[in-house]
Amino acid sequence: MAVLRWGEVRRQAADPGLALTFFGAVGILVLFVLYPAFRVLLYPSLRDYLAIPQSLRWMQAARNSLVMMLISTCSATFVGLLFAFATTRPDIPGRRFFRNIAMLPLFAPPFMVAFAYILMFGRLGLITHTLLGMTANIFGWHGLWMVQTVAFFPLAMLIISGVLEAANPSLEHAARNLGADEWSVLRTITLALARPGIAGAALVVAISVLADFGNAVVIAGGFPLLATEAWFRMEGMGDLKGAALVVAMLLIPTVALFLLERYWVSRRVYTTVTGRGSRIERPPTPPLLKGAVVTLCSLVSVLILLVYFGVVAGAFTSVWGRDWSLTLSHWHLARDRIWSLWSSVKIGAIAGAMTGVVGVVVAFLTSRSLPLRNFLDFLAVLPGALPGVFVGVGFVLAFNATPLGGTLWILATALAFWHLPMGYQAAAARLKQIERSIEEAAVNLGASGLRVLWDVYLPLLFRALVEAFAVSFIRAVTNVSIVVFLISPGQVVATFVILNMIQNNIWGAAGALTTMLLLLTFASIGLTWLVLGRVVRTSAVAG
Amino acid sequence: MMRRMWIGWLVLALLVGVVPPVIAQQQKIVVYSALPDLETSLIHREFTRRTGIPVEALSVAAAGTLQARIRAEKDRPRADIFVGGSRDFHIPLAKEGLLVKYRSPVAAEAKISPAYLDPDGYWHGWYLGALSIIINSERWDRELAPRGVRKPATWDDLIRPEFKGHFVMPSPVTTGGGYIFVAVQIFRLGEDRAWAYLKALNANASQYTPTAPGTITLLERGEAIVAMMWAHEAIGARILRAAPLEVIVPPDTGFEIGAVSIIKGGPNPAGARAYVDFLMTRTPQDINARYGFRYPVRADVGVPAGATPFEQLKFVKYDLEWAIQNQTRIRERWTREIGR
């Protein structure tokens, strides 16, 4: 990284193009990140805030959200650990299969797991009703628990497996040579080294669970949660103030978890890692454990495959649960709504381009020794702490009355800036890999600060740009939490149409349209792969 | 070099692809529809065919959302028309000065009963609906009928202990239908006894759905056996999707007058008036009766299939003024005392 030198600061400050870009970037981030957040927090009066504890429903929603966070985080982190363990042990059969399967939920629209589980395990579910003849009620906290576990464990897996891979196998060998049995090696070395990774994974999962809107809105039933309550406030009561209050309540724990993750755990992760230089084989896994891990991972893999199978099968089944004959009629209805997919693509493309460009420019600026660059960095990562529903309400309050309101730009902008941390962090990571001397050579040859960005960094950052674009695009076309607040006539997007279909019991067409959306997602992953020569970093897609 | 050119072209293509649709089409009208997508798109297709005015619609089957939108956009209204949803959602907007007065000549021509039109001219009623008890007959026959349980015929029957855990309805806090139901109980029993009734009903309720269609969805899938819901939603599910639903309209029920109103300051006021005129004609009311199973307000449009004629239903004496004025208080009391 750049070493701060006073001379350089003065030189760069004197570069008018760079200074202008810098203030432009700060201005844009303040406008689209800070301002909506402040609008939400300041919209209710102090008296409204003080009245929160008197509202039974809100206290209930807050309590439920916290309980769900605790149980879903525990289960998702546990399953994530299991998968991470399985995928980092060379002697576990099918480990590549498990890893690939586990990635699937990351690319599904956020309501898809819940939708598929109603099809599979609901009152008319294929498994519960038709195959087992049971009457099951999947609605409520237990259904949500199962769905959130399946939806969010891949996040935990990615983080934990990163740490497990980095752990040096020679430590395990050393412990074995010193006489420890297999189980105590596992306990005192493998798991002990993974502990910070587990903590970090748990925090990331907890943020996602708290902010989970898509699954909750489909499967939580009458179980009030903060993430859905905000939407119901607007939906049924037209109560913007109530919506603002609820999302403000949601903000406190997510920001706390985010700060904890960013400034405490992730820092610890890097200090505990012992490097991965070693090529020694890991000691064999105890057979009993191996059996247990493979069984559990297989079980979870089946649950994931059922999600995809359920949605696609639903698209071809006449009346789910009653008439299992095959039909294409749902596809006709879905084809009538295909314009919504086009709106999604349009908005996703704009959002992706904005995330990419702003992300790269801000990453470039924060790599300079400019004053206030920490503030800029803070602004660029802050959206990662904001729940989607919070951003949605924020943009409604901040920009609905401006010319932006009612156009596709308000939705695209909200999505773009909500995804900014991914674009920014991808670009910043690549910038760190670029040798500083290239730039110094350009400067010595007389290039200005902007010229350096354009001629030296932009070509090198192309990959980061494409990646940011792809991630932001994929997440934008599958988003619901922001979409439900900012949707307007003329740009009704596919996820909104699907959500309406699910809620109105039009399962077949919902399945067909979801299938199309999935094809779009996988096509864009494939395209990025063609351009970059590798798959988009899946960790960035999730959330 | 090539790659930078690429990015340039990409940005250019985006601008070219996205900006013109925003500018083009001056003449269209923008409609917020609280009716389901199907009826809305059929009616709009017909409207455009007749008048040549294109329609851009947002249909969300929850009038509250749209009411909220219209309030939020009051400084820069973006829609011309608010259609669907009970008049209960249009009246507060009229009181806040967000709607425009208009008296459709077509309504006068068709001799539509003044009971369905706002005396002040802010809204026009164009369809009717009645609250009812709905039963999933498949589950009823399998689980409750063998135990000799009698079918519910009145609101009071709903609190019988046999229905414990089997009852669903839309939430009075977030939906119009749920709220009208609570108001009906108050007009029927008086406020104190109504709350005792609602608490007893709460003991049977398995959930209160946050949106109105949510209730019919649950019942259709068999997630519940008994529900309180608009009759037309159940009839529609039965006829269009072969759902095993039975509709019982109890005495002392409540109703909605589905309304249409013109939003003040909308971009195309002339188009908006044409839209209201159109809804007063036969065709849209017929489509709504045929696909939405809602009662028309015009006498010359047939009663929807499977529905009892509106005049034969027995309604509670509904004090609209009181129901609208006490809306906030009652929803708060519900939240406090029922808490779901």
Interface residues (C-beta under 8 A of the other chain):
Chain A: S55 L56 R57 Q60 I118 G122 R123 L124 N137 F139 G140 G221 G222 P224 T228 F232 R233 M234 E235 G236 M237 G238 D239 L240 V319 G321 R322 K346 A349 I350 A353 V396 N400 A401 T402 G405 G406 T407 L408 W454 L458 P459 F462 L465 I487 S488 P489 G490 V492 V497 N500 Q503 N504 N505
Chain B: M1 R3 R4 I7 L10 V11 L14 G17 V18 V22 V30 V31 Y32 P36 D37 E56 A57 L58 V60 A61 A62 G64 T65 Q67 A68 R71 A72 E73 D75 R76 R78 A79 S171 V173 T174 T175 G176 A205 S206 Q207 Y208 T209 P210 T211 P213 G214 I216 T217 L218 E220 R221 G222 E223 A237 R241 A242 R331 T335 R336 G339 R340
